[in-house]
């Protein structure tokens, strides 16, 4: 049974602890400002969904398809979006503190000024094309990532682990690299703060 909720308007709804069937279709739905704290939405199809300012703290969206979703300003602390398809999503100003994103596809996703404190970024797919300018990457694990030419301008990378990462040609202008681990990191041609 697939739940078809495509295009529906759930804006500002209270949906804490909601459980949706696997592969529920929420494509194009308006969920701006909706409280989805601890929601269980495994493999949900959420293409082009509007979740601006929504609360998804501790939500489970494993393997969800969020391509083109607007997540700007969303509160997503401890969200699980492992193996999710996040291509072309916008997370600008979102709070992703301690999010679980193992194996997520983030091609062309924007995390401008997002709080990603404590997120493990080393197993993301297409991280090289994601936008991280101004993001808070404090305590992030980015060991062995390949992000040549990446724009880290203004990012807070305090205590970030970049061990053995390829950051050749990356731009760290205005970035805070306090106690960042750069052991064996390729910084050839990089612009340092």
BADRENFI-372984 format. One line per 3 residues: number of its first residue (from 1); their letters; for each residue x, y, z of N, C-alpha, C. Coordinates in steps of 0.1 Angstrom, whole numbers, padded with zeros to 4 digits, m for minus. Atoms other than C-alpha are relative to their C-alpha. Layout:
BEGIN
NUM	A	X Y Z X Y Z X Y Z; ... .
This chain:
BEGIN
1	XXX	0009 m0012 0000 0000 0000 0000 0009 0012 0000; m0008 m0012 0001 0015 0033 m0011 m0010 0012 0003; 0008 m0011 m0004 0001 0064 0005 0003 0012 m0009 .
4	XXX	m0002 m0011 0009 m0005 0092 m0020 m0005 0013 0006; 0003 m0013 m0007 m0003 0126 m0003 0006 0012 m0009; m0007 m0009 0009 0013 0144 m0033 m0008 0013 m0001 .
7	XXX	0006 m0014 0002 0006 0182 m0036 m0009 0005 0012; 0009 m0005 m0011 m0013 0184 m0003 0006 0011 0008; m0004 m0011 m0008 m0011 0214 0020 m0001 m0004 0015 .
10	XXX	m0002 0003 m0014 0002 0205 0055 0006 0011 0007; m0008 m0011 m0006 0017 0239 0063 m0005 0003 0014; 0002 m0003 m0014 0021 0246 0100 m0008 m0011 0008 .
13	XXX	0007 0011 m0007 0005 0212 0109 0008 m0005 0011; m0006 0007 m0011 0013 0194 0141 0000 m0015 m0003; m0001 0014 0004 0025 0160 0130 0011 m0008 0007 .
16	XXX	m0010 0007 m0008 0048 0149 0158 m0003 m0015 0001; 0001 0015 m0001 0055 0111 0159 m0008 m0007 m0010; 0008 0006 0011 0036 0105 0127 0007 m0012 m0006 .
19	XXX	m0006 0011 0007 0042 0072 0110 m0007 m0002 m0013; 0006 0002 0013 0037 0070 0073 0005 m0013 m0006; m0004 0012 0006 0038 0039 0052 0013 0002 m0009 .
22	XXX	m0012 m0001 0008 0071 0031 0034 m0004 0005 m0014; 0001 m0005 0013 0074 0050 0001 m0013 0009 m0002; 0011 m0010 0001 0046 0075 0009 0004 0011 m0009 .
25	XXX	m0003 m0010 0010 0043 0100 m0019 m0005 0014 0005; 0003 m0014 m0005 0045 0136 m0006 0005 0010 m0010; m0005 m0009 0010 0058 0151 m0039 m0007 0013 m0001 .
28	XXX	0006 m0013 0002 0052 0188 m0042 m0009 0005 0012; 0009 m0004 m0011 0034 0189 m0008 0006 0013 0007; m0004 m0012 m0007 0035 0222 0012 0000 m0004 0015 .
31	XXX	m0001 0003 m0014 0048 0213 0047 0008 0011 0007; m0008 m0011 m0006 0064 0247 0055 m0005 0002 0015; 0003 m0002 m0014 0065 0252 0093 m0007 m0012 0007 .
34	XXX	0006 0012 m0006 0051 0217 0100 0009 m0006 0010; m0007 0006 m0011 0062 0200 0132 0000 m0015 m0003; m0002 0014 0002 0075 0165 0122 0010 m0006 0009 .
37	XXX	m0009 0006 m0010 0095 0158 0153 m0003 m0015 0001; 0000 0014 m0001 0103 0121 0155 m0009 m0007 m0010; 0008 0006 0011 0083 0114 0123 0007 m0012 m0006 .
40	XXX	m0006 0011 0007 0089 0080 0107 m0005 0000 m0014; 0004 m0001 0014 0089 0084 0069 0010 m0007 m0009; m0010 0008 0007 0111 0057 0055 m0003 m0001 m0015 .
43	XXX	0001 0001 0015 0117 0058 0017 m0011 0009 m0005; 0010 m0009 0005 0092 0087 0014 0005 0007 m0013; m0003 m0007 0012 0090 0103 m0020 m0004 0014 0002 .
46	XXX	0003 m0013 m0004 0093 0140 m0012 0006 0010 m0010; m0005 m0008 0010 0104 0155 m0045 m0007 0014 0000; 0005 m0014 0001 0100 0193 m0046 m0009 0004 0012 .
49	XXX	0008 m0003 m0011 0084 0193 m0012 0005 0013 0007; m0003 m0013 m0007 0083 0227 0008 0000 m0003 0015; m0002 0002 m0014 0097 0222 0043 0007 0011 0007 .
52	XXX	m0006 m0012 m0005 0109 0257 0049 m0005 0003 0014; 0003 m0003 m0013 0111 0264 0086 m0007 m0012 0008; 0006 0011 m0007 0097 0229 0095 0009 m0006 0011 .
55	XXX	m0008 0007 m0010 0108 0209 0125 0000 m0015 m0003; m0002 0014 0003 0122 0175 0117 0010 m0006 0010; m0009 0005 m0010 0142 0169 0149 m0003 m0015 0003 .
58	XXX	0001 0015 m0002 0149 0131 0153 m0009 m0007 m0009; 0008 0007 0011 0129 0123 0122 0008 m0010 m0007; m0007 0011 0008 0137 0091 0103 m0005 0001 m0014 .
61	XXX	0003 m0001 0014 0138 0097 0066 0010 m0009 m0008; m0010 0008 0006 0162 0069 0057 m0005 m0003 m0015; 0002 0004 0014 0164 0063 0019 m0012 0009 m0007 .
64	XXX	0011 m0009 0006 0138 0092 0012 0006 0006 m0012; m0003 m0008 0012 0138 0110 m0021 m0005 0014 0002; 0003 m0014 m0003 0140 0147 m0013 0005 0009 m0011 .
67	XXX	m0005 m0008 0011 0153 0159 m0047 m0008 0013 m0002; 0006 m0013 0003 0146 0196 m0052 m0008 0006 0012; 0008 m0004 m0011 0131 0200 m0017 0006 0013 0006 .
70	XXX	m0004 m0012 m0007 0132 0234 0001 0000 m0003 0015; m0002 0002 m0014 0146 0228 0036 0005 0012 0007; m0006 m0012 m0006 0157 0264 0043 m0006 0002 0014 .
73	XXX	0004 m0003 m0014 0157 0272 0080 m0007 m0011 0008; 0006 0011 m0008 0144 0238 0090 0008 m0004 0012; m0007 0005 m0012 0153 0224 0124 0000 m0015 0000 .
76	XXX	m0002 0014 0003 0167 0190 0117 0010 m0007 0009; m0009 0006 m0009 0187 0181 0148 m0002 m0015 0001; 0001 0015 m0002 0195 0144 0150 m0009 m0007 m0011 .
79	XXX	0008 0006 0010 0175 0137 0118 0009 m0011 m0006; m0007 0011 0007 0184 0104 0100 m0004 0001 m0015; 0003 0000 0015 0186 0109 0062 0011 m0008 m0007 .
82	XXX	m0009 0009 0006 0210 0081 0055 m0005 m0006 m0013; 0003 0006 0013 0210 0069 0019 m0011 0008 m0007; 0011 m0008 0007 0185 0097 0010 0006 0007 m0012 .
85	XXX	m0004 m0007 0012 0186 0114 m0024 m0004 0015 0003; 0001 m0014 m0004 0192 0151 m0015 0004 0009 m0011; m0005 m0009 0011 0203 0164 m0049 m0009 0012 m0003 .
88	XXX	0007 m0013 0003 0194 0200 m0057 m0010 0005 0011; 0008 m0005 m0011 0179 0205 m0022 0006 0013 0006; m0005 m0012 m0007 0183 0238 m0003 m0002 m0002 0015 .
91	XXX	0000 0001 m0015 0192 0236 0034 0006 0013 0006; m0006 m0012 m0004 0203 0272 0037 m0006 0005 0013; 0003 m0004 m0013 0203 0283 0073 m0007 m0011 0009 .
94	XXX	0006 0011 m0007 0190 0249 0084 0009 m0005 0012; m0008 0006 m0011 0201 0232 0117 0000 m0015 m0001; m0002 0014 0002 0214 0198 0110 0010 m0006 0010 .
97	XXX	m0009 0004 m0011 0233 0194 0143 m0001 m0015 0002; m0001 0015 m0003 0244 0157 0147 m0009 m0008 m0009; 0008 0008 0009 0224 0146 0117 0007 m0013 m0005 .
100	XXX	m0006 0012 0006 0230 0111 0103 m0003 0000 m0014; 0001 m0002 0015 0237 0113 0066 0008 m0010 m0008; m0008 0010 0006 0256 0081 0058 m0005 m0004 m0014 .
103	XXX	0004 0004 0013 0256 0074 0021 m0010 0009 m0008; 0009 m0009 0007 0233 0103 0012 0006 0007 m0012; m0003 m0007 0013 0234 0118 m0023 m0002 0014 0001 .
106	XXX	0002 m0014 m0003 0240 0155 m0019 0005 0009 m0012; m0004 m0008 0012 0249 0166 m0055 m0008 0012 m0002; 0005 m0013 0002 0243 0203 m0060 m0010 0005 0011 .
109	XXX	0008 m0005 m0012 0226 0206 m0026 0007 0012 0006; m0005 m0012 m0006 0230 0240 m0009 m0001 m0001 0015; 0000 0000 m0015 0240 0240 0028 0006 0014 0005 .
112	XXX	m0006 m0014 m0003 0249 0278 0028 m0005 0004 0014; 0003 m0004 m0014 0250 0290 0065 m0008 m0010 0008; 0007 0010 m0008 0236 0257 0077 0009 m0004 0012 .
115	XXX	m0007 0005 m0011 0246 0244 0111 0001 m0015 m0001; m0002 0015 0002 0261 0209 0105 0010 m0005 0010; m0009 0004 m0011 0280 0206 0138 m0001 m0015 0003 .
118	XXX	m0001 0014 m0003 0291 0170 0144 m0005 m0009 m0010; 0005 0009 0010 0279 0156 0111 0011 m0007 m0007; m0010 0008 0007 0299 0128 0095 m0002 0002 m0015 .
121	XXX	0002 m0003 0014 0304 0141 0059 0009 m0009 m0009; m0010 0007 0008 0330 0115 0048 m0006 m0011 m0009; 0006 0010 0008 0306 0090 0033 m0012 0005 m0009 .
124	XXX	0010 m0006 0009 0284 0114 0013 0003 m0002 m0015; m0002 0001 0014 0279 0109 m0024 m0001 0014 m0007; m0001 m0013 0007 0288 0139 m0046 0001 0012 0008 .
127	XXX	m0002 m0011 m0009 0299 0161 m0017 0008 0011 m0008; m0008 m0010 0007 0323 0179 m0042 m0009 0010 m0007; 0008 m0010 0007 0293 0196 m0059 m0010 0007 0010 .
130	XXX	0009 m0007 m0010 0274 0206 m0027 0006 0013 0004; m0004 m0014 m0004 0276 0242 m0015 0000 0000 0015; m0003 0000 m0015 0291 0246 0020 0004 0013 0005 .
133	XXX	m0004 m0013 m0003 0299 0283 0020 m0007 0005 0013; 0006 m0005 m0012 0294 0298 0055 m0006 m0010 0009; 0006 0010 m0009 0283 0265 0070 0008 m0002 0012 .
136	XXX	m0007 0003 m0013 0291 0256 0106 0004 m0015 m0001; m0005 0014 0002 0312 0224 0101 0008 m0004 0013; m0007 0003 m0012 0325 0223 0137 m0001 m0015 0003 .
139	XXX	0000 0014 m0004 0335 0188 0148 m0004 m0010 m0011; 0004 0009 0010 0326 0173 0114 0012 m0009 m0004; m0010 0009 0005 0344 0143 0101 0000 0000 m0016 .
142	XXX	m0001 0000 0015 0356 0148 0065 0013 m0007 m0004; m0012 0008 0003 0386 0124 0066 m0001 m0007 m0014; m0001 0006 0013 0396 0113 0031 m0010 0004 m0011 .
145	XXX	0010 m0005 0010 0369 0133 0013 0008 0006 m0012; m0006 m0006 0012 0376 0145 m0023 m0008 0012 m0003; 0007 m0013 0002 0366 0182 m0025 0009 0010 m0007 .
148	XXX	m0009 m0010 0006 0390 0198 m0049 m0008 0012 m0005; 0006 m0013 0005 0382 0235 m0056 m0013 0004 0008; 0011 m0003 m0008 0355 0235 m0029 0000 0014 0006 .
151	XXX	0001 m0014 m0006 0343 0269 m0016 m0004 m0002 0015; 0003 0000 m0014 0346 0269 0022 0000 0014 0006; m0001 m0014 m0005 0345 0307 0024 m0009 0002 0012 .
154	XXX	0008 m0003 m0012 0333 0318 0058 m0004 m0011 0008; 0004 0011 m0008 0328 0283 0071 0007 m0001 0013; m0006 0002 m0013 0334 0275 0107 0004 m0015 0000 .
157	XXX	m0005 0013 0001 0356 0244 0106 0008 m0004 0012; m0006 0003 m0012 0367 0243 0142 0000 m0014 0003; m0001 0014 m0003 0380 0209 0151 m0005 m0010 m0010 .
160	XXX	0004 0008 0011 0370 0195 0117 0011 m0010 m0003; m0010 0010 0004 0388 0163 0107 0001 m0001 m0015; m0002 0000 0014 0402 0168 0072 0012 m0010 m0004 .
163	XXX	m0011 0009 0002 0428 0140 0075 0000 m0007 m0013; m0001 0006 0013 0440 0128 0041 m0010 0004 m0010; 0010 m0005 0010 0413 0148 0023 0007 0007 m0012 .
166	XXX	m0005 m0008 0012 0419 0163 m0012 m0008 0013 0000; 0006 m0014 0000 0412 0200 m0007 0009 0009 m0010; m0008 m0008 0009 0435 0211 m0036 m0009 0010 m0007 .
169	XXX	0007 m0011 0007 0424 0244 m0050 m0012 0005 0008; 0012 m0004 m0008 0398 0248 m0022 0002 0015 0005; m0001 m0014 m0005 0390 0284 m0010 m0005 0000 0014 .
172	XXX	0003 0000 m0015 0391 0287 0028 0000 0015 0004; 0000 m0014 m0004 0389 0326 0027 m0010 0002 0011; 0009 m0004 m0011 0374 0338 0060 m0005 m0012 0008 .
175	XXX	0004 0012 m0008 0370 0302 0073 0008 m0001 0013; m0006 0002 m0013 0378 0294 0109 0005 m0015 0000; m0006 0013 0000 0403 0265 0109 0006 m0004 0014 .
178	XXX	m0006 0003 m0014 0410 0265 0147 m0001 m0015 0003; m0002 0014 m0004 0423 0231 0157 m0006 m0010 m0011; 0004 0009 0011 0413 0216 0123 0011 m0010 m0003 .
181	XXX	m0011 0009 0003 0432 0184 0116 0002 m0001 m0015; m0004 0000 0014 0450 0188 0083 0011 m0010 m0003; m0011 0010 0002 0473 0158 0086 m0002 m0007 m0014 .
184	XXX	0000 0006 0013 0482 0145 0051 m0011 0005 m0009; 0010 m0006 0008 0456 0168 0036 0007 0007 m0012; m0005 m0006 0012 0462 0179 0000 m0005 0014 m0001 .
187	XXX	0004 m0014 0000 0461 0217 0001 0007 0008 m0012; m0007 m0006 0011 0480 0223 m0032 m0010 0010 m0007; 0008 m0010 0007 0467 0256 m0047 m0011 0006 0008 .
190	XXX	0011 m0005 m0008 0443 0262 m0018 0002 0014 0004; m0001 m0014 m0006 0435 0297 m0006 m0004 m0001 0014; 0001 0001 m0014 0440 0298 0031 m0005 0013 0006 .
193	X	0005 m0012 m0007 0423 0322 0056 0012 0010 0004 .
